[in-house]
Amino acid sequence: MSLSEKATRKQLIDKALLSSGWEPIVRAGTERQRGLVALEEYPTENGPADYALFHREQPLAIVEAKKLSIGPQNVLQQALRYASGIKSSQFNFNGYHVPFVYSTNGELIYFQDLRQPNSRSRQVSRFHTPEALREMLDRNDRTTHDWLRSNLVNHSLLRPYQRGAIEGVEQALIDGKRRMLVAMATGTGKTLTTIALLYRLMKSGLAKRVLFLVDRRALAAQAVTAFNKFEAERGLKFNQIYEVYSQRFRREDLEDDKFDPRVLPTSYLTNPDVGQTFVYVSTIQRMRINLFGMPEGMPGADADDETDADLLNIPIHAFDVIVADECHRGYTSSEESKWREVLDHFDGVKIGLTATPAVHTKAYFNDIVYRYEYDRAVREGFLVDYDPVLIQSEITMKGAFLKPGEEVALKDRESGQMKFEFLEDERELPAPAIDMEWAAPDRDRKIVQELAKYLREQEAATKRFPKTLIFAHNDLPHVSHSDRLVEMLRDEFGRGDSFVQKITGSPSVDRPLQRIREFRNRPEPGIVVTVDLLSTGVDIPALENIVFLRPIRSRILFEQMMGRGTRLCDEIGKTKFTVFDAVGVMEYFSRASGFTADPPDKPTRTVAEVIEAIYGNVDTEHNLRVLTRRLQRIAKDVSAEGREDFKRFIPNGDITSFARDLPDAIERDWSGTMNLLRTADFQKMLVNYKRAQRVFVIADSPQDVVVSGYLIHTADGRSVRPSDYLTAFQTFVRENPAHVEAIEILLQRPAEWDTGALRELRQKLSAQPEGFTQDRLRRAYQHELADMISIVKHAAKGEPLLSAEERVDHALNRLRASREFTEQQERWLSLIRNHLIENLAIDKQDFDLINFTHAGGTWGRVDRDFGGQLKGLLTEINTSIAQ
């Protein structure tokens, strides 16, 4: 559309001003009073401004208008010139006589706050209302910043890194940033950190109305509960100081705490009031409907039902601060679009929270103002590490091959009806299509049996069943992988239906939020099968096992799924969790680097929108490829009856040929081809065509071979087979004696072995990318008691693996064979033995440790009892230990 500047003003800009409450719009000089008015051609010393916006007799803003074809960002300079040339105004902000300026071409609007020097312009989705500009004008940022600087972050519940995150956000706000990202590992308390931050922002006056966005009702319920539990001031919970609102929940959606979540009055959204101070917790889906109406299409299997939400007229200043929790969730382009649409509508400060900052997330929020990563959290003891177990299935890796005469079951995906047939010819069932197009029950059964062995071992060791979360491939109607797993797990464990449950967003799951709460708080269920609903944000600290039966290629989703197990749980003494990988995701992400991209799960534009883009000559080549691919997919999916229907528009209903020839047809007959593509009935048929019957193959005859074993989780994040880990260790030990003195001492100069050499050995080995620690090496060798010295000697020379107790006893027995010891000396040797079993070396300073001092074993006392020869004796013991 090509419009002149005058037409742009009349058709687009006037309309935008009126919709934001700037009414009437009159020519300067014709008005009688300026209580609320938009004046056109307002005179200044530097020429007439296109619009001057008055409220309560005061000029609050200048608007510079340009025609649609001119980008408005750079023309703010013209608005600034007029702002400095206004003749009669009580305002003076660094030479500007209005506090705010806009520039617009009728589609894009740019805005700048002139009250602060070095302020940055920004794009806004609408003009601010008169009340919004008045509220901004009355706010004193200097006072709020001074409060933040003078009141230290010192809440007793906050850990040091949480205080660091709050300080990082506050400094970014003081520096004038309006978009920022906080990246904290899953399980490190992002929600608690954010609630403490929001309390400070509201207390300082920087924020009054806060929107806390999540993408699941379960997370909304968790957030509301967390706000109402947080003691912001002594004896006062957050919701006793500031109002906390949410969307409507069912009672069973919430925790057992005795509070009733308050539903936000609609007027708080549509008519923001400067006197209101509150937090509103909402799903992104609900807010999107409030802003833009119900989108086309139905929600996915794990999505939430927000169909009771209404389209509302919400101004851009409805919230001062918008927090986007788990903002990484745009890991497909359709989800990214959803987040962006909602965030871009509001003019408030945007704070993104995530454990896994994706490329698009960082691009939107610009700056990561604080980062606290998983590895650091494990080192500092705030999260637990994991042990990986690889479950290998031949069918998973190779697929299945059926011979003529074998019986298969064919299940109709639409009705669930099943029929059986004997194959007349051989048939290959490809591995990539397993659980989506076919299933081999023996494969799932044997994987379940293999998993059960580990779970029973854990139960025997801890005297409790370990809570286990299984990620299934899908929960599709009639062919649900989740349902098959639930049945097999119930058969395997035989503990009743309540012991194994499915929790997905499927209509077949009754009250999923209540089921999540039961999984978190009660002994049963012990095992839960999900697809995506529990992949992010839901806190279940007692979770001890994560099982991957769903192949994924998104690093963001993978890390979020892994994050379900990382939380500490003091109630069960949790020190680690176990990851069972039956589909190769650990190996895949060991190889992959950086962020991986998923194709969109659904097209982000309707077919009509794609066709209109072609008609409008917008990126025609790209959109033509998109349309061609969509037509080719239809050709593969359409039924015979559907092809007959297409004959009304396409010769012989041959969609394949039509798609192939479309680029040539558009070039040859633009008008006729576009008339066909833009026909409403044709576009409707492209969406609602009759699909061919789709069957799901169930092959009972293929028998699977399933094996499993622990992998080694290396320091640089890889999961490798024990044999590969030990090969790398042997190579390092044999090739580096000259570079690691402690190895050279062990292998060639044992008389120099002491606590310093032991310390260097452990430090140098653990610093390698593989992280050669005693625990990892013991697991790789399958020798739980092997000591570090024998591990190194075994790698270098093939010497046998010994336990620390065996090594120390050998050394002391050699010592006793060469001399006699008194009863008192034997007492000291017993203490020395206990120390060596734990430490493999001993020096003078070790006699200051509690196990010696409690027994009266100071260095002077013990040295006297050994006739002043203790130093030489310890050297002899250390040498013998190292031999």
N, C-alpha and C positions, 0 to 999 in steps of 0.2 A: 504494500500500500504506500503510495507516494502522496504526502500531504504537504502543503505550504505551512509556514510557521503560523499564519493566521488561522488556517483550518485546524492545525494541530491544537492550538489553544482552545478554539471553540468546541471541537469535537472530543478532545481527549483530556486536556489539562483542566479546563473548567469543570468537567465531569468529575475528575479525580479530587479537585478541591472541594466541590460541593459534597461528595460522598464522605469526606473527612470532617465536615461540619463548618467549612468556611463559606458562610452564606450571609448576606448576598455578595455577589461579585458585581461591582459597579466601577465605572470609569472614575478616576481621580478627579476631584473637583465637583462631582455631582452628589456626593454623599452629604447627609446632614449631620451624622454623628458617627463615631468610630468605635462604638462598643464592641462590635464584632463584624468585621467586614474584610473582604479581599478587594483591594483597590488596584485597578488596571492602570498601566502607564503612570505610575506614581513618580512625581518629579523629584530628582536629586541634583546636587551640584555637578554630578558626573553623567547626567543624562537620565531619561525616564526608565525606571525599573518596570519590568513586565507586570509583576504583581508585588504589592506590599500587603502583608497580613497583619491586621490590627486586632487586638483583644484588650478590652478595658482601656480604650483610648491610647494604648501603647503599640508601637510598631514592633512586632515580635520576629518577623521574618521577611526576607526578600526572596522572590522566586524568579529565576531567569529561565525563560522558555526558548526552546529551539524546535525547529521542525523535526519530524520523525527520523529523517535520514541522518541527523547529526548526533553523535554521541555526546551525552551531557556532562561527563565527568570533568573534562578540561574547562568547560565554560563556567565552572564555579568562579573562576577569576573575575568574570564580568559581574557576577552577583556580589562579589567582595568589593568591587569598585563602587557599585551603587550603595552598598552598606556603609562605606566610608563617607559617602556624599549626602546622606540624609540631613536635611537642614534643621528640623526641629525634633529632637529626641533627647530624653533624659539619660539614655544609655551611652556609655563609652567603654567599649571593651577593646583596649589596645588600638584605638582609633576607629573602631567599627561601632556604628550607632544602632545596630540591631543585634540581638544575641544569636540569631540563626539565619542561615541562607540555604536555599535549594537551587538546583538546576535540573531541568527535566526536558525530555523530548516527547512526553506523553505516554511513553512505555517504561522508560527507566527514570528513576529519581535518585539524585545524589543530595546529600545533606551534610552540613558542617556546623558544629557548635563553636561559635567565635569567642566564647567567654574565656577560654583558656588559651594561652599562647601555645603555638606548635600543635594545635589540635588537628586531627586527621579527618578528612572527609570520608563518608561511607555511603554505600548504597542502601536505600530503604525501599520497602515494598509498596508503601503508600505515603501520603503526607500525614504528618502528625495532626491530631485534633487540636483545637485551641486549648483544651484542658491539658493535653500532653505537653505542649510547649510551655504553658504556664507552670506546670509542675516541674519541668526541667529547669526553668528560670529560677524558681524558688529554692532549688536544691543547692546546697553548699558543699561541693566536693572537697574543698580544703578541710572543712571541719571533719568530714567522715574519714579522710586520709589521716588526719592528725590522730583521730581516735584509734585507728588501726595501728599506727606507729607506736603510740604510747601504751597500748594494752597488749602485753606479750601473749603469745599463744601458750597457755600453760594448763589446759584442762587435764586433770589427773588421769582420765581414761585414755588419753592420746599417747601413742608410742612416738619415739623420736622422729621416725620417717613421716608419720602422719602430721606432726607439727611442721616438718619441712615442707610438706605438700601445701598446707594452708598458707604458710609464709610465702611460698612461691606464687600462689594465686593472688594473694593480697598485694605483693610487690608488682605483679603484672598489671593489676587494676590501678595502682598508684601511678604506674608508668603510662597509663592511658590505653592499654590493650583492651580490646572488646571481644576477642576470641582467643581461647586458650584451651590447652589439652593437658589433662593430668593422666599419666600412664602409670598405674600401679598394678602389680601382679594380682591375679585372682586370689582371694582369700586374705588380702592384707588390710581389709577394712575400708574400702573406698566409700561405702555408704556412711559409716560413722564419721570418717574424715569430712565428708561433704556436709553432713548435718552440723558438725562443729563449726565448719567454715560459714555456713549460711546463718547460724546464730550470730556470729561475729559481724557479718555483713549487715544483718538486720539491726543488730544492736548499735552499730556505728551510724546507721541511717543511710548507708550506701544502697541497700536494697529494701524495698517494702513489699513488693509482690513478686513471688518466686514461683516459677514453673519447674517442676521436677519430672522429667520425661523418662519413661521406661518403655520397653517394647513388649512386655508381657503382663497380664493381670497378676500373675503370681509375684512378679517383681514389684508391682504397685502395692500389693498387699504387704509384702515384706518391708517396703520403704515406709509405708504409713505406720506399721508397727514399730519400726526403728525410731522414727521421729517421736512417737509417743512414749518410748522407753528412755530416750536420752535425757539425762539430768543436766540441763543447760546451766542452771544456777543451783546453789545449795537448796535442796528441798523442793525444787521446781522443775518439772519436766518441760520439754520444749513446747508441747501443746498447751501448757498452762501459761506460757508467756506469749506465744504467738499462735494464731489460728492455723490449724493444719486441716486441709480439705482433700478429698479424693473423689474419684468416681464411685458409683454405687457398688458395694460388694454384698455378697451373701455372707451370713454369719459364719458359715463353715469355711469360707475362704481365708479367714483370719486366724491368728494364733489364739490361744486360750485366754489371753489377757482380757481383763474386764474394762474395755472401753469401746465406745461406739464411734467408728469413723464418720466424720461429718461430710456430707455431700456438698460440693461447692454450689452456691446459688448462681444461677445463670447470669444474673446482673453483675457479678464480680468479673465475668469475662467480657460482657458487652458494654459495661459502663464503669470502667475502672475509676476508683475514687482515691484521692490522695490520702484520705484518712484510713484506708485499709492497709493492714500489714498481715500477710498470710503466705503460706506455702500451699501450692496445689499439686498433688501427685496425680499424674495422668499417663495413660498409655499413648504412645505416638499415634497408634491407629485411631484412637478416639479424637485426639486433637486434630488430626488430619481431616476427619469427617466434619468436626466443628468448623474448620476453616474453609474446606473446599467441597464438602458434600460427600456422599457415598461413592467410592470409586467403583469402576466396572469390575466385574468378576467376583468370585467368592474367595474368602480367605483359604489359606492352605491348611494342611492337615493339623498342624500344630499352632495355628493362629487363634487369636481370641475373638469372641463374638462381641462386636461393639455396635450392633445394629440398632440399639436404642439411642445412639448419639444423633444429635440434630445439627444441621447447618446453622451457624450463628455468625453475626457480624461482629467480629472481634477486632478492635483497633490494635495498631502495632505497638502501642505502649502498655498493653495489658499487663506485661511483666517486665520488671527491671532486670531480672537475672533469669536465664533459662539454663538449667542443668540437663545435659543429655547423658543419661546413665547408659553404660554399655554401648557407647556411640559407634563402636567398631561394627555394629550389627549390619551395617550396609555392606555385607560381603557379597551381595549380588547387586547388579545395577538397579533393579527395581526397589530394593530396600534402601540403597543409597539415595535414590530419588525421593523416597518417602521422608527420610530424615531431613534432607535439604529443603524440601518444600515447606515443612513446618518451621524449621529454624529460620529460614530466610524471611518468613512472614513477620517475625517480631524484631523490634529494634533493640531489645535488651542485650546485656552482656551474655555471651554464650560460653559455657564451660563444659567441655566434653570430658567424660570419664571412661576409661577403658583399660583393660589389661593388655590388649593387643592392638596397638595403633597401626591401622592399615594406611596404605598410601593415600586413599581418598580421604581418610579421616584427618591425617596430618595436613593435607592440602586445604581442607576446609577450615580447620581451627588454627592454622598457621604455626603456632608455637607450642611445643611441649614445655610447659613451665616447671614441671616436676616429673621425674621418672624414678620408679622403684621396681626393679626387675626381680623375677622369680629366683634366679641364682643367688642374688644378694640376700633376699628374704630367707632362703634356706640357710645360707652361711650364718646369718644373724639369729637364726632360731625362731623365726616368725612363721615359716611354712615348713612342710615336710617334703623330703625327697621321695623318689619312687623307684621301684624295681620293675623292669620290664620283663614280660614273659611272651615269647613267640609261640603261637599255636599254628602249626603248618598243616594244611589240608591239601591233598592232591587234587581234589575236585575244585577247590577254590583257585588253585594255581593253573590247572590245565583244562577245567571244564569236564564234560562227560561226552562219551560217544556211545550211542545206542545202536544195537544191531537189529536186523529184520527179525520180526517175531516177538520182540520185547513189548510188554504192555506199558502204556503210559496213561495217566489221567489228564484230561483236558478240562479245565475249569473256565467257565464263562466269567469274564471280569465284571460284567454288568449285573448279571443275575446271581452269580455264585453256583449255578447249576454245573454238575460235573458228569462227564461221560468218559468211558474207557475205550481204548482202541489198541489193536496190535499193529505195530509198524510193518509196513510192506517194504520199506527200504531203510537203509541206515540213516541216522540223523545225528548231527553234531550239535551239542548244546554248549555254546561258547562261554568261557569263564566270565567275561565282562558283563554278561546279561543275567548272571545268577541272581536270584531273589527278585529280579524285575520282570523277567520273561519265563523263568523256569526255576524249579527247585529240585534238589536231591535230598530227601529227608534224612538219609543216612549220614550225609555231611553235617547237618545241623545237630543230629543226635550225638555223633561222636565228638563234635566240638563241645557240646554241653557236658558229655561224660568226662572229657579231658579237663574242662574247667572245674567240674565238681571235685576232682581229686585235689586240686589246690585249695578249694574252699573248705573241704573237710579237714585238710591238714592244718589250715589256719584255725579252724574251730577247735581242733584238738589241742593246739598249742595255747590258745587264749581263753578257752572255756566259754566262748561266745561265738555266735555266727557273725562273720564279717559282712557288714552292709555292702552290697554289690550293685552297681549300676551298669546295665548293658545297653549299648547303642546299637539298635537294629537297623537294617537297611531301609525299611519303610513300614508304614501302617496303612497300606492301601486296602480298600474294601474287598472282601472275599479272598484276597491273595496276600494277606498281611504277613510279612516276615515276623513282626512283633508277636502276633498271635501264635504262630508256629513255635517260636522260642518259648513263650509262656507255657504252652502245653507240655513241651519236652522237659522244661525245668521242673514243672510240677510233678511230672512222672518220675524224674530222676531223684528228687529229694523227698517226695511223698509226705509233705508236711501240710497239706491243705492248700486251698486256693489263696488264702490271705497271705501265705508265705511268699508267693511269687505273684507280682501284679504288673500290669501294663499301665503306664502313665504317659499318655500322649494327648494331643488336642483333638483326637477323634471323637465324634459324637458317641461312640461306643464306650467311652470312659466317663463314668459318672463322677462329677465334681472333682476334676483333676487337681485343683488347688488344695482341697481337703486331703486328697491322696498324697500330695507332696508333703503336706504338714505331718501326716501320719508317718511317712517314710523318715522324716527328720527326727521326730520326737518319740516314736514307739519302737519296740523291738521288731514288730512286723509291720510291713513286709521286710524280709531280709534281702530279697532280690527284686529289683525293679527293671523293667524293660521299657525303653523310650526310643524316640527317634531324634527329636530336636528340642522338645519342650524343656528338658532339664540340661541343655547344653550350656546355658549361660545364666549367671546371676543368682541361681537358687543355691542357698547355703545349706549344706548337709555335712557338718564337720565330722561326723562319725563314719563317713564313707571311706571304705578301705580298699575297694577294688573297682576298677573301671575296665570294661570289656568292649573292645572295638569289633563289632560285626558289621559295621557300616563303613564302606570305603569312602573316604573323603579326600579332597585335593585342595581344600582351603586351609592354609596355615592358621588363619584367624580362628576358624571354627575348631580346628584341631586343638589349639592351645586353650580355647575356652572349655572344650570337653575335658582336657587334661586337668584344667583348673578346678573341676568339681572335687578332686581328691586331695588337693594340696593343703587344706586347712588343718590347723592343730585341733586336737580334741583331748583335753586333759582328762575327761571322764573315762576314756578307755586307754589312756597312756599312748596315744598314737604317735609313732615316730617315723612312719613311712606309709606309702600306699603302693599297691601293685597294679600295673597296667597290663592287661592281657590283649594281645594283638593277634587277631585271627584273619586279618585282611591286608596286612602289609603296610599299614599307615606309618609305623615307626620307621621302617626302612625308607619309605618314601620321603618323610620329612627329615631324615638324616642326610639324604642326598640333596634335597631341595634347598635353595638359598633364597633369602629375601622373601617377599610376599608373593603368594600365588593368586591367580585370578580365577574365579568361577564364572562360567557363563551364566547369564540371568536365568533364574528358575522359571520366569514367565516373561513374555515380551513386555517391554516397558511402554510401548505405544500400541494403540489399536491398529488394525489393518486399514481402517478408514483414515487415520492420521497419516499413515505411511503413504497412502494414495494421494492425499491432499498435499503432502510435501512434494511428491513428484509433480503434481499439477501446478504447484506454485514455484517449480524450478528451484527448490531448496535442496542442495546437495543431491542432485538427481541421480548421479551414478551410484552413490552409496544406497540411497533409498530404493532404487530399482533392484539392487542385489538383495536387499532385505525382503522386498516383496516376492522376488523370484524364489528365495529359500522358503518363504512361508507357503507359497503355492506348491512347491515340491513336497513339503511335509504333508500338505492336504492330500496330494495325489497318492501318497503312501498309506494314508489312513482312511480314505473315503470308501464307502461300500458301493456295490454294484447299483443299488437303488439311488445312492447319492450321485453317481456318475450320470444316471438317467436325468436327475434333476438339473445337473450342470449343462445338459444339452440345450437348455433354453438360452444359454449365453455363449457356450463354447462348442465348436464343431465336435460331434461325437462324444462330448463330455470328457475329452482327452486333456486333463489338466497338466499332465507331464509335458506334452507338446506345447501347450499354451504357455507354460512357464518358460520352457526353453526358448521359444520364439518371441517372448515378450519384448526384449530390447529392440529387436528388429521391427516388430509391429509398431512400437512407439515412434521409431524413427521414420517408418514408412507411412503410417497413418496416425499421426498424433491425435487428431480430433476424434476419430472414430474409436480408437483404443481407450482414450481417456473417458469418453462418454460411457463406454462399457464398464470400466473400472469404477467410475463414480456413481453408477446406478445403485440405488439404495437396496433393491432386492438382491443384486449380485453381492454386495458387501455383506448383507445379512446371511446369505448362503455360505460365504467364506468363513463365517463364525459358527453357524448352526447346521452345517452339512451333516448328512447321515454317515455315521462312522461304520467301518467294517467291524464285525464281531471279533473281539480280541480274546484269545484264550491264553491261559497260563498253564504251562506244562509241568506236571509233577511226575518225576521219574523215580520210582522206588528201586529199580534194579541196580543202578550204579552203587558200588560199595566203596566207601572212602577209606583212606589211610591217614590218620591224624597223629602227629607227634608234637611235643612241646618241650620247652626248656627256657630257663631264665636267660635273658640278654644282659649285657653289661651296659649301664648308662654312664657314658663317658663325661668328662668335665666339660667338653665343648658341645654337649647336647645330643650326641649321637647315641644310638642303641645298636651295639654290635654283638656278634656271636662270641661266646667265651673263647673259642679257638682263635679267632681273629685278634681278640684282645691280648691273649697270651703271646701270640706271634709278635705283635707290636712291642710287648714288654720285653721279650727275649732279645729282639733286635736292639732295643734301647740299651739294655744292660750290657750286651756284648760289644756294642759299638761306642760306648761312652765312658769307660773307666777313666780315661785320661781327662775327661771334661767334668766328671763328678767324682771328687776326691773320696767321698764316702764309699763309693763302689770300689774304687781302687784299694782303699784301706781294707775292706772286707775280703777282697779277692787276693791281695798281695801283701798287705802290711797289717795283719790283725793286732799286732802289739800296740797300734795307735788307736784302736777302737775305744771310743768314750761317748759320753752323752752328746757332745758336740757333733761327732760324726753321725750319730743316730738322727739327730735333729736335721742335719743337712740332707741325709738320705731321704727322709720323709718329705721334706720340703721340695727337693729337686724332683722326686718322683711324682708327687701330687700336682706339681706345677705344669706337667706335660699336658698336651691337649687331651690325652686319654684319661688323665687323672689317675695315675697309678697309686691308689691307696690300698692299705692292707685289707679293708673290707671288700673292695672290688676284686682284688687279686685272690682272696680266699674264695669268693664266689666263683670266679673263673676256674680255679683249680678244684672246686668242689671239696675243699678242705677247710672247715670252719675254724680250725685252731692253728693253722699254719702260721709260723712267726715270720716277721719281715726278713730276717737274716737268711733263713733257709729258702724263702721265696726267691730272693736275689741269687743265692748260690745255685738253686735249682735251675733258674733261667740261664745262668752263666756256664755252669759245669755239669748240670744234670744230677746234682746231689739230691738225696731224698728230702722230702718235706717233713719237717718236725714241728711239733707244737712248741710254744715258748716254754712250757713246763718241762718237756723232754730236753730241750736245749740247755736250760739252766741246770737241771739235775745232772746231765752229762758233765757240764763244766765243774760243778761242785764235787761230783764224785771223783773227777780227775784230781781236784785239789785235795780231797781227803785221802786219796791214795798216796799222796806224797808226804803227809804229815799227820800228826795227831792234834786234836782240838779238845780244849777243856769243855766242861758242861756249860760255863758261861759263854764261851766263844761260840758254841753250837747254838745257843739262844740267839746271839747276834747274827749268825749265819742263816738262821731260819728267817729273821726279818729281812736280811739281804736277799734271800731267795724269793720271798714274796714280792719285793720291790722289782727284782729282775724279771720275774714272770710278766709283769705289767710293762716294764720299760726297756729291757734288754741291754741296759748299761747302767753304771752307777758311778757317781762322783762325790766329792766331799760335801758339796752343797745339798745333796739329797738327804743328808742326815738332819737337815732342818725341817724335813717334812713330818707331817703329823704322825705317821705310822712309826717313826723312830722316836720322836720326842715324847709320845704318850708312854712308850716303854722305857723312858729314861735313857734312850740311846743317842746322846749327843756325840758329836765327833770326838771330843776330848775323852769322854768316858769309854767309848768303844775302842779308841786308839790305845788307851792305857791297858785295856783288857787284852789287846793283841800285842802288848809289849812294844808299842810305838811303831809297829810294822803295818798299820792298817792301809796306808797309802800304797805301799808295794803290793799288798794282798789284793786290793781292788784292781790294780793294773793287771795282775795275774788273772783275776776272775774275768775282767773285760776281754782280755786276750783269748781266754779259753772260750768265752761266749761267742766270739767272732770266728773261731776256727771251725 
